[in-house]
Amino acid sequence: MAVITGLLPDTREQRALAIAHFVNAVGSGMFMAGSVLYFTRIVGLPMTQVALGLFLGAMTGLVAGILGGRIADRYGARETQIVVMIVGAAAMICFTFVTSLGAYLVVSVLIGLVFAADKSSKAPLVRHFGGENPAAYRAYLRSVVNLAIALGSLAAGIALQIDSKPAYLVLIVGRALSFLAGAAMLVRLPRVAPSHTSADSGRWIALRDRPYLAATALNSLMSLHYAVPTFLLPLWVVEHTEAPKWMVSVALVLNTAMIITLQVVLSRNVSDHVTAGVRMRWAGLAVAAGLVLMATAGTQNAEVAIGLLLLSTAVYTLGELWHAAAAMEYSFGLAAPHAQGQYSGVFGLGGGVAEALAPAVLGLAITYGWPAWLLIAAGFAAVGLLSSPLVSFALRRWRPAHL
């Protein structure tokens, strides 16, 4: 019991927020590992149509992210989060009735709105309850989330092996229930007072902050890799390697286990844009190397493919960890404290663009093979190398004096 207590944050509010993240992320892990295969193998939609739904959902979520963050700043982050989670639960249930492209696209748009608003309205809560060491608490929350995703992925692995409609539907319903459980935990948090700023200083200030926009754009390009474990890897393993289908879940568990154990450690000393830029450079190189190893698995027998997929996942995950540390510092460290929700909405806009484009960009590797794999890998390495000098230049040239 003492060991468990030592793993928990110091304050009751931090613990409640961490539990809300945890239960919500369990459902996320279940849904991420099985959703693409559900829509392609059970509903019968081609990969191009599934990618279209992901694209439309992400694009329509862009506006929702900024508005959700601004609403959270002005009217209360806790209340906004609870409403968003309840709507998310309802939207997930709608997915169980999807039998056609039209219905899939409609629900995908609704899910995109929910996911974007969820991220931006959550940020003021994380900042407010972060305590004396907010960077460490943010890293802790990411470890908690990935532990939950690992558990959800284990459940998804069972559904992948059963490979039937009822098994996949359990994953979707589980995602809906996790939304509701997360909302119930947030009720225990005290209300966060809305920020009170003048109309001139608070109205869409993040959209006028060019250094923040530069960091957002670079992070958006790097964030294309987040679709590797949830989109590219499942399709690559199942359709283009000799490895068994359960390797999808094994790779996701390895990915999340590394994040759980290493995120806090690798996020230490990332306290400004300079150290964040160093981590971005490391991230780009690691992600690129992981993709090359993953591509190589497609030309090997089952045993070698399994080994290469495990190695590629480990190398890729180091890149993901370094990128996450840099992104958290850019998102929170460069933001105006009184408008964290709005700034997070803008930062999430970049993530939404990446989410929308990732299936099309990473799907090139499925379609065109080795040349596309190498080109995509080179792109990640280039973004990582350019991030530090570009953000530093933007801060020197354009940082508003009042920030």
Helices and strands as residue ranges (DSSP letters): H 2-7, H 12-37, I 38-42, H 47-75, H 77-95, H 101-128, H 134-162, H 165-186, H 199-202, G 205-208, H 210-222, G 223-226, H 227-227, I 228-232, H 233-240, H 247-267, H 273-296, G 297-299, H 302-328, I 329-333, G 337-339, H 340-368, H 370-398
